[in-house]
Amino acid sequence: MNKVLGDICVLDFGRFLACPYCGILLADMGAEVIRVERPGGEEDRTHGLLAPSGQNMMFPTVGRNKKGITLNLMKNEKGRDVLKDLLKHTDVIIHAFTPPAAESMGLDYENLKKLKPDIIVAAVTCFGQKGPYANRPGFDFIAQAMSGCMALGGYEDKPPTRAFMNPIDYSTGLAAAFSVAVAIRHRDMTGSGQLIDLSLLRTAISFTAPQIGEMEVLDTPRPMIGNRAAYLSTVDLLQCKDGCVFVASIMNSLWRRLARLIGHEELLDDPELYNDYQRYVHRDRIDPLVAEWAAQYTVEEVMEKMEAAHIPCGPIRALGEVSSDPHVQEAEMMTYMDLEEPGLEKVPVSQTPARFSETPPVISRRPPKVGEHNEEIFQGLLGYSKEKIVCLQKEGVI
C-alpha cells in the first residue's frame, strides 16, 4: 500500500508534546520522521513516572513510528555542516524553540531557506514568532492561564483549575500536522516552502474567543459552577449508587426527554423553563430533581435508561478502565506496542485521531532509542564514512 506521505522526510526537533505529537501524526501517515536530539538524549524520555528500564509512558506515544539520530547544533559548526547535509534530503522541519534559541542553532527560517529554498518549517512555541512575549518559553499550562481557559470553570470558593491532560499541547500538535499538510500541498502547487508559526496561546485563544466576546460585548463573565455547564439545561456530573455518569441535556428536545425520564413531565409546561438559558437560570429547581432520580440507580441502570431515551450520557471511567471499554476496543481507539524491553512488551499508545477509509494510518515502529539510527542516516543516507562518524562521535557532534 502506498503511504500518502511516503515521499516526505521530516526532521523533528520537538520536545514535550505539541511538536512531537505533530511528528507522530505525520509519521502515522507514512512520512519518514527523524527525531533529532542532543547526544545523550532529551529529558522528555525520562519525564514523570518511569519503568525500571528508565522509560516513561509518554515517550512511546510521541516517539513511535520515528527514527532517531543525535546531533549537537548549539554553537557547533560541524553540527551545522551535518544539518546542511540533512537538509538536502528534508522536506519539513518541525521544532519547538523560541526565536533566539532557533537562531542560535541555525534552525531559524531565514537561515534554512537560504540553504533549501523550498523547505517547510513549522515552529511550535508558546507565544509565536512575533510580539513582546515571543522570546519567552512556555508550556500548555501557561497558555491555559493566559488565554482565559482557566477562567471558564472551577468553583467560586477555590482558585482557578487547569485541565489536566494538556489539551492545548495536543490540539496545537494537531494544528501543526494539518498546517504541514497544507504547506506541502502549497509547495506541490507553487514550488515554494514557507514558515508556519504555531503558538500554544494562539490555539488556546481560538477556543476561548466566544467567551471573551461574552465578557467584552455583554460584560458577563463565565460563572464558576464546577462540572455544570453554563447557560444550558442539565449538563453535569450525576452521582449514582455505585459511581458517576455525565449527562448532557442540551436543546429543548433532549430536555423534554430528560423531564419525562425522571418522571417530571409537569416541568414541560412551566413557562419559566422554555429554553436552555431559562432552565439554567432556574437550575436550583431542576438539577436536584435530576440528581435525586440518578441516585436511585446504578451506573449501568442509568446508562440503560439514558440510552433508551436517546440522551447523551457517559460513565466516569478510571484510567485503568478505559482500554477495556468494549467500544474503545472494537473501534480500535487504543493500541499496544512492544518496546522490546523487559516488562514493556505491551505498552498502551494512542491511535491516530482520524480514521481514513482509503489511506489508513499505520503504527509499526516502537520509539527509537537515543541515536539508534545514526548509522542508517549518516552513513546510509548522507554517505558518511565510518571513520567520519566515529570522529563526529568523539567530538560530541552526534
Helices and strands as residue ranges (DSSP letters): E 9-13, H 18-28, E 32-37, G 43-45, H 59-63, E 67-70, H 77-87, E 92-95, H 99-104, H 109-115, E 120-125, H 140-147, G 149-151, H 167-190, E 194-199, H 200-218, E 235-239, E 244-248, H 251-261, G 265-269, G 271-273, H 276-281, H 283-294, H 299-308, E 313-315, G 319-324, H 326-330, E 334-337, E 347-350, H 374-374, I 375-381, H 386-394
